[in-house]
Amino acid sequence: MSDADLEKDVKFFGNDTTYRGVWSFMNAHTNQHLGQLIAYSRVNGIVPPWSQTDGASD
């Protein structure tokens, strides 16, 4: 998608925005869900793989 396409107007949930605005919203929304999943996993004793340590840096 070109920069010009990203600046095209679109309705999103009844609001006027651009495709860039929709992309920005979806990106933030996805990050919020990831944060919720990480918190839920940790409550259930699961550590995300990228947070696990092998003890080499200790």
C-alpha positions as MATLAB code, in Angstrom:
seq = 'MSDADLEKDVKFFGNDTTYRGVWSFMNAHTNQHLGQLIAYSRVNGIVPPWSQTDGASD';
ca = [
       0.000    0.000    0.000;
       1.476    3.326   -1.011;
       1.665    6.447    1.145;
      -1.010    8.003   -1.050;
      -3.315    5.031   -0.423;
      -2.766    5.323    3.331;
      -4.055    8.902    3.235;
      -7.349    7.976    1.542;
     -10.459    8.720    3.568;
     -12.537    5.889    4.990;
     -15.338    5.408    7.532;
     -14.284    3.258   10.498;
     -16.867    2.436   13.172;
     -18.880    5.404   11.910;
     -15.960    7.845   12.172;
     -14.085    9.615    9.400;
     -10.418    8.637    9.291;
      -7.740    7.492    6.856;
      -6.450    4.021    6.084;
      -3.343    5.020    8.049;
      -5.583    5.800   11.035;
      -7.263    2.386   10.750;
      -3.865    0.673   10.575;
      -2.660    2.598   13.623;
      -5.796    1.658   15.589;
      -5.513   -2.022   14.640;
      -1.827   -2.098   15.560;
      -2.511   -0.616   19.006;
      -5.499   -2.934   19.508;
      -3.383   -5.994   18.691;
      -0.717   -4.871   21.167;
      -3.369   -4.495   23.873;
      -4.531   -8.063   23.289;
      -0.942   -9.309   23.458;
      -0.524   -7.603   26.823;
      -3.715   -9.229   28.098;
      -2.538  -12.649   26.902;
       0.842  -12.225   28.593;
      -0.794  -11.251   31.894;
      -3.270  -14.148   31.692;
      -0.461  -16.591   30.863;
       1.678  -15.445   33.783;
      -1.266  -15.755   36.202;
      -1.521  -19.377   35.040;
       2.199  -20.045   35.514;
       3.198  -19.782   31.869;
       6.201  -17.612   31.021;
       6.316  -16.258   27.459;
       9.210  -17.870   25.538;
      10.940  -14.526   24.905;
      11.015  -13.894   28.681;
      12.548  -17.227   29.632;
      16.204  -17.241   30.579;
      18.640  -20.094   30.189;
      20.703  -18.930   33.168;
      23.694  -17.977   30.986;
      23.420  -14.282   31.866;
      23.135  -14.910   35.631;
];
